[in-house]
Amino acid sequence: MKNIFTQLINNRVLLVTLSGWVIAQGIKVLIGVVRYRKIDFRWFVGTGGMPSAHATGASCLATAIGLEYGFQSVSFALAATFAIVVMFDAQGVRRATGKQARILNKITEDIYWRGRINEDRLRELVGHTPVEVIAGFLLGIIIALIAAI
């Protein structure tokens, strides 16, 4: 029986999916460098931004499974359903959380400047716009297709 590390290293679907996530996060860093003219490695591990690494990873996983095991397989059906839920959550629930954080931060600032509260700011960029999710979705499919060549 192969050891666990060898099995993980030989798992093509896992490696392609992780590569997709790394590529998407790397693109976020590049966009941040171009836009803000500085490097902030929090962009590499943070959530939100263009493209959605959640959508990239989920669509890359589903596509890689479809290519490896067939698009008629139960594994693909599970991965595709998982991808839909992840992408819905990325642009829906998590985006709403970011909007709420932005409003609460404004309220906190108003209260702070009046001398009544001193709290840390909430993280506002936790979700994605539909365009960011679509870009991540397409990036994931492209990465999986390139890896299959």
Beta strands, then each sheet from edge to edge (+ up, - down):
end
